[in-house]
Amino acid sequence: MGMFSGLEGSLEKYIEGFFKDKFGGRVQPVDIAKRLAREMRDGRRVSVSNIYVPNDFTVHLNPSDWDHISNFASTLAKELEEYVKQKAAEKKYTLAGPPAVRFTLDETLAPGGLKLEPAFSEAPAVEEGAALLSI
């Protein structure tokens, strides 16, 4: 099963990278959601009775991609946090705490590039609007 999951992940990354390179473009919210789901799957930890997945995510974006979502970043973060909850419930995963999604600028990323930093956190979610963007 692990071999096929690894193969599936590799194919996803290759296909997404191919189309992004071929057609260019910015990071879309759906790209972030797909990566969140992948990071949850890849970061799962199996305990005696639960499967724990990361619940705290820092999304690194190129400044030009940030410019295109900054006007609705708070709303997007809430939507992505809800998506994490729904995906966890669908897959019967357990979250260590409430989901949190934050954005940060990363000038080393090319436009259209996306880097995600997943973590496990039992801490309550950050206050609305706080730490939404760190530089």
Secondary structure, DSSP 8 states (H G I E B T S, - for coil): -HHHHHHHHHHHHHHHHHHHHHH-----HHHHHHHHHHHHHHT-EE-SS-EEE--EEEEEE-HHHHHHHGGGHHHHHHHHHHHHHHHHHHHT-EESS--EEEEEE-TTS-TT-EEEEEE---S----TTTTSEE-
